[in-house]
Amino acid sequence: MMKFHLYWRNYTNSRGHIFKMNNPKVSVLILSYNGKHLLDESITSYQQNTYDNFDINVIDNGSKDGTEEYVAQKYPTVNVIRLEKNRGYSGGFNAGLEYAFGEKKSDYVLITNNDVRADENVICELVRTATKDKRNGFTTGKVLFYDNRDIIQTVGMSYDPIRINGGHIGNGEKDTGQYDEEAERYLSDDVFMLISRVLYETAGGYDEEFVLQAEQFEWQWRAKQHGFKIMFTPKAKIWHKESMTIGKRSALKLYYDSRNPMIVLLKYLDASAFKKYFWLHFRKDIIYSSLIYLKNSDLEIFKKIWAGFFSSLKWGMDNKKFSIKHFI
């Protein structure tokens, strides 16, 4: 298999020092919670990548299924970052980011899920785009459905004037080359996402307030305030099995869906803009959605949606974020 070797021109670190770097070191972080059964394809597909300066690390996020022993025995070149307690999605990845940028001294970290199969050129293509500009803090590519290999799951996220996060671009479309141009995105999913060291040193990692759901939304918005960009390259591709850890209709997922986006917008929008979002969110995401689940006799999800909503209100009050202008 041919190995690609990339060269950088000038690179400026967070302290303003300019230096030349060739073939930046990449650490791949695969987060897994009781997902031993999913790891084979994700690990082997990354092992087969054509890039020649990377390592693979599995974050065992408090698993009880023997993940650490399984990986150590079957994949001796793969490092396991063992967390005794489950720290959630954002906390698990933060442990990996700290390890990769700290102990491993990596130049980039590739965040990725355990329920994916990666194209053999994915690391090479992400690095190729990321290294074009020091402001390229996040770089992602095409996420396609695992069971429908030519159907797009996401190629980034659009802007919405009220919700800010406008949702997935290209979701459900057949990939016919309509998104084959490298481009800046307003936001992106973090199914797989290359993170630069300079971004991490400047803007930090995930906010662990967001255990899961909207965690990348908050991080990317925060990083954009520091001048970083979110880039999309069509040549980096993965196939994603989708919500294999928590499930597509998980009550926990819906709890955080009703809670976390509201907190993100409360943190960053002014009162007038937040008011528009709040009433839309309250009508559509809380009342309408919860009543559908109640009609279908799914009382657990009904209660979780409302619990998430009230948790976001409590967060706003505890952090003294609310004023009368946020609602009237």
C-alpha positions in Angstrom: 0.0 0.0 0.0 1.4 3.4 -1.0 2.0 5.8 1.9 1.4 9.5 1.4 3.9 12.0 2.8 2.7 15.6 3.0 4.7 18.7 3.5 3.7 21.9 5.2 4.9 25.4 4.4 5.1 27.8 7.3 3.1 27.2 10.5 2.5 29.6 13.3 1.9 28.1 16.8 -0.2 29.7 19.6 2.8 31.7 20.8 3.4 33.3 17.4 6.5 31.4 16.5 6.9 30.5 12.9 8.5 27.2 11.9 8.4 24.6 9.2 6.9 21.2 9.8 6.6 18.2 7.5 4.1 15.4 7.9 2.4 16.6 11.1 1.8 13.9 13.7 -1.9 12.8 14.0 -3.4 10.9 16.9 -6.7 9.1 16.2 -9.1 9.0 19.1 -11.8 6.4 19.0 -14.3 6.8 21.9 -16.0 3.6 23.1 -18.4 2.8 25.9 -19.3 -0.9 26.1 -18.7 -1.0 22.3 -16.2 -3.8 22.0 -18.3 -5.4 19.3 -18.0 -2.3 17.2 -14.2 -1.7 17.4 -12.9 -4.2 14.8 -14.0 -2.4 11.7 -13.2 1.1 13.0 -9.7 0.1 14.2 -8.7 -1.9 11.2 -10.0 0.7 8.7 -7.9 3.4 10.4 -4.9 1.0 10.5 -5.1 0.7 6.8 -4.8 4.4 6.2 -2.2 5.6 3.7 -0.9 8.5 5.9 2.4 7.6 7.5 2.6 9.5 10.8 -0.3 8.6 13.0 -1.2 6.5 16.0 -4.5 5.0 17.1 -5.9 5.4 20.6 -9.1 3.8 22.0 -10.7 5.8 24.9 -12.4 3.1 27.0 -15.0 5.3 28.7 -15.7 3.3 31.8 -16.8 0.2 29.8 -17.8 -3.1 31.6 -17.4 -5.3 28.6 -13.7 -6.0 28.7 -12.8 -3.4 26.0 -9.3 -2.7 27.5 -8.2 -6.3 27.5 -9.8 -7.0 24.1 -7.9 -4.2 22.4 -4.6 -4.9 24.2 -4.8 -8.5 23.1 -6.0 -8.2 19.5 -4.4 -4.8 18.6 -1.1 -4.5 20.5 -0.1 -1.3 18.5 -3.2 0.5 19.6 -3.1 2.4 22.8 -6.0 2.2 25.3 -6.8 5.3 27.4 -8.8 3.7 30.3 -11.3 5.8 32.2 -12.6 4.0 35.3 -15.8 6.1 35.2 -17.9 7.0 32.2 -17.3 10.7 31.6 -19.8 11.1 28.9 -19.0 12.0 25.2 -17.4 15.3 25.9 -15.5 14.2 29.0 -14.3 11.1 27.4 -12.9 12.9 24.4 -11.4 15.6 26.6 -9.3 12.9 28.4 -8.1 11.8 25.0 -7.4 15.3 23.8 -5.3 16.0 26.9 -3.4 12.8 26.4 -2.8 13.3 22.6 -1.8 16.9 22.7 0.0 16.6 26.0 1.8 13.3 26.4 1.9 12.3 22.7 2.8 15.8 21.5 0.6 15.4 18.5 0.1 18.2 16.0 -3.5 17.1 15.2 -6.1 14.9 16.8 -8.7 13.1 14.8 -11.9 12.6 16.9 -13.9 9.7 15.6 -16.6 7.3 16.7 -16.4 3.5 17.2 -19.3 2.8 14.8 -17.5 3.8 11.6 -15.5 2.5 8.7 -12.9 5.0 7.4 -11.7 5.4 3.9 -8.0 4.5 3.5 -7.2 8.1 2.6 -9.2 9.9 5.2 -6.3 11.0 7.4 -4.2 12.2 4.5 -7.1 14.2 3.0 -8.0 15.8 6.3 -4.4 16.9 6.9 -4.1 18.1 3.3 -7.0 20.5 3.9 -6.2 21.4 7.5 -2.7 22.5 6.8 -3.6 25.0 4.1 -4.4 27.7 6.7 -3.5 28.0 10.4 -7.1 29.2 11.0 -8.5 25.8 9.9 -9.2 24.6 13.4 -11.7 21.9 12.6 -11.6 19.8 9.4 -14.2 17.2 8.4 -15.5 15.4 5.3 -18.3 13.3 4.0 -20.2 11.1 6.4 -22.2 8.4 4.5 -24.6 5.8 5.8 -23.0 2.5 6.5 -25.9 0.5 5.2 -26.5 2.8 2.2 -23.0 3.5 1.0 -23.8 6.2 -1.5 -26.4 8.1 0.7 -25.1 11.1 2.6 -25.6 11.5 6.3 -23.9 14.9 6.6 -21.4 17.0 4.8 -21.5 19.8 7.4 -24.1 22.0 9.0 -25.8 25.1 7.7 -26.7 28.4 9.4 -30.2 29.1 10.6 -31.2 32.7 11.6 -33.1 31.6 14.7 -31.7 28.2 15.8 -28.1 29.1 14.5 -27.5 25.4 13.9 -29.5 24.8 10.7 -29.0 21.1 10.6 -27.2 18.6 8.3 -26.3 19.6 4.8 -27.1 16.8 2.3 -28.8 14.4 4.7 -30.5 11.6 2.8 -29.3 12.7 -0.6 -27.5 10.3 -3.0 -23.9 11.3 -3.4 -23.6 12.2 -7.1 -20.7 14.7 -6.6 -22.9 17.7 -5.7 -20.7 18.4 -2.6 -17.3 17.7 -4.2 -15.9 21.2 -3.6 -13.7 22.0 -0.6 -15.5 24.6 1.4 -15.9 26.4 4.8 -18.9 25.3 6.9 -20.7 27.2 9.5 -20.8 24.1 11.8 -20.2 20.4 11.5 -21.0 17.1 13.2 -18.2 15.5 15.1 -18.6 11.9 13.9 -15.1 12.6 12.7 -13.2 15.8 13.0 -9.6 16.8 12.8 -8.5 19.3 15.5 -5.4 21.4 15.3 -3.1 21.9 18.2 -3.3 25.7 17.9 -7.1 25.6 18.2 -6.8 23.4 21.3 -4.2 25.6 22.9 -6.3 28.7 22.2 -9.9 27.7 22.7 -9.6 24.5 24.7 -11.6 21.4 24.3 -15.2 20.3 24.9 -17.3 22.0 27.6 -18.2 19.1 29.9 -21.5 20.8 30.8 -22.6 19.2 27.5 -22.3 15.5 28.4 -23.6 14.6 24.9 -25.6 16.4 22.2 -24.7 20.0 21.1 -21.2 19.5 22.5 -19.5 20.2 19.2 -22.0 23.1 18.6 -20.7 24.9 21.7 -17.1 24.1 21.0 -17.2 25.2 17.4 -19.0 28.5 18.2 -16.5 29.2 20.9 -13.6 28.5 18.6 -15.1 30.7 15.8 -15.0 33.6 18.3 -11.2 33.1 18.3 -11.1 33.3 14.5 -10.9 29.6 13.7 -12.7 28.0 10.7 -14.5 24.8 10.1 -13.5 23.2 6.9 -15.0 20.5 4.7 -13.1 18.3 2.2 -15.1 15.9 0.0 -12.1 13.6 -0.3 -12.2 12.5 3.3 -14.9 9.9 3.8 -16.3 7.6 6.4 -19.3 5.3 6.7 -21.3 5.7 9.9 -23.6 3.1 11.5 -25.4 5.9 13.5 -26.3 6.1 17.2 -25.1 2.6 18.0 -24.1 3.5 21.6 -27.2 5.3 22.8 -29.8 4.5 20.1 -31.7 6.7 17.7 -34.8 7.1 20.0 -32.9 7.1 23.3 -34.7 8.9 26.1 -31.3 10.2 27.3 -30.6 11.6 23.8 -33.9 13.4 23.8 -33.3 14.8 27.3 -30.1 16.4 26.1 -31.6 17.5 22.8 -34.2 19.5 24.7 -31.7 20.9 27.1 -28.3 21.5 25.5 -29.0 23.6 22.4 -30.9 26.1 24.6 -28.0 26.4 27.0 -25.6 27.0 24.1 -27.7 29.8 22.7 -28.3 31.3 26.1 -24.5 31.5 26.5 -23.9 33.2 23.2 -27.0 35.1 21.9 -28.2 38.4 23.1 -31.6 38.6 24.8 -33.5 39.6 21.7 -32.2 36.8 19.6 -32.6 34.3 22.3 -36.2 35.2 22.8 -37.0 34.3 19.2 -35.3 30.9 19.6 -36.9 30.2 23.0 -40.5 30.5 21.8 -39.8 28.4 18.7 -38.0 25.8 20.8 -40.8 25.7 23.4 -43.5 25.3 20.8 -41.9 22.8 18.4 -39.2 20.9 20.3 -40.9 20.7 23.7 -44.7 20.9 23.5 -45.3 19.5 20.0 -42.6 16.7 20.2 -43.5 15.7 23.7 -47.2 15.4 22.9 -46.4 13.1 20.0 -44.6 10.7 22.3 -47.4 11.0 24.9 -49.9 10.1 22.1 -47.8 7.0 21.4 -47.9 6.1 25.1 -44.1 6.7 25.4 -44.3 8.3 28.8 -40.6 8.0 29.6 -39.5 10.0 26.6 -42.4 12.6 27.3 -41.0 13.1 30.8 -37.4 13.3 29.6 -38.1 16.0 27.1 -39.7 18.2 29.8 -37.0 17.3 32.3 -34.3 18.5 29.8 -36.2 21.7 29.2 -36.6 22.5 32.9 -32.9 21.6 33.4 -31.9 24.3 30.9 -34.1 26.8 32.6 -32.5 25.9 35.9 -29.0 26.3 34.3 -30.0 29.8 33.1 -31.2 30.8 36.6 -28.2 29.3 38.4 -25.8 31.1 36.1 -27.8 34.4 36.2 -28.2 34.4 32.4 -31.9 35.4 32.3 -33.6 38.8 32.2 -37.1 39.7 31.3 -35.9 40.6 27.8 -35.1 36.9 27.2 -38.8 36.1 27.2 -40.9 39.3 26.6 
